[in-house]
Amino acid sequence: MNRINLPLAAACAALLAAPVAAQNFPVKPVRIVVPFAPGGANDVIARVVAQRLVEPLGQQVLVDNRGGAGGAIGADLVAKSQPDGYTLLLANPGPNAINPALQPKTPYDPVRDFSMITLMAVSPQVLVVHPSMPLRSARDLIALAKSKPGQINYGSSGTGAITHLAMEFFKAKTKTDMVHIPYKGANISLTELVGGQVSVMFAALGSLQSMLGTQRIRVIGVAAAERTPLLPGVPAISESGVTDFEVVNWFGIVSAANTPRPIVDRLNQAINRVVQSADSKERFAGMGFVPRGTTPEELDKHIRAEITRWTGVIKSQNIKPE
């Protein structure tokens, strides 16, 4: 008498069904979970991409804001969702590289619990100072900070935010000592810089668009391997002798782990087509973003490198969560 191994039979059936599901994907609306409140850079880029994905996917693409815990709530929701490609996460440095190192009880693993899809865009952090500061380059800041240890203050959008870790990375690289003043958000910290309450900070290029070319701030460096075409006249910080110093805001798309590869490839092709279109490139440039569009493997490599970088900074600078 033949005996049927029911678990094995179920597994075989699932494997046979997967290519069919992938071939027909998507047959219903796709959701992009943004792990932050509406209105910020993450929300804006998600909506730009979602609107343009309708054509290549042939389905509605919805944006679902699930803010809280520095992005961990939204990221955990996607990590625990069905691995069918219908629930995606707008990945970025906070929930996908910084939180797991800063918050020991983060409920997901930023690599193991996700299927990588694509790195959509990057936005370099830029070093800005109040115009009253006699600084024209990162080299000037290093010299001043070394001559006045512990006397220069810098602002950030909060403890553990990329604007905070960027300066701690800079301090570690340059062996300087500056005092951190955290604020509750990028807009508040920038307002304090403009008002002269803080002297210097790192900020996302996109958040400075309305201030560029004015007398309210002075941009003295770009935290990238080379100058950005978005600010061609501003030197890279590496030009001031700070080697291997690169800090970017980045925006990727991931789904729950074990999403079938054909679905990952379908999403990858559609999203890359969108972000590399002339229309998107123009829109991204206006927001301070440089479009990318990568393979899943390239996104995986990028996130692993980001985790290594920020884990090292958090440990070496003894940074603790608020």
Buried (B, 14 or more C-beta within 10 A) or exposed (E): EEEEEEEEEEEEEEEEEBEEBBEEBBEEEBBBBBBBEEEBBBBBBBBBBBEBBBEBBEBEBEBBBBBEBBBBBBBBBBBEBEBBBBBBBBBBBBBBBBBBBBBEEBBBEBBEBBBBBBBBBBBBBBBBBBBEBEBEBBBBBBBBBEEEEEEBBBBBBBBBBBBBBBBBBBBBBBEBEBEBBBBEEBEBBBBBBBEEBBBBBBBBBBBBEEBBEEEBBBBBBBBBBEBBEBBEEBBBBBBBEBEEBBBBBBBBBBBBBEBBEBBBBBBBEBBBBBBEBEEBBEBBEEBBBBBBBBBBEBBBBBBEEBBEBBBEBBEEBEBEEE
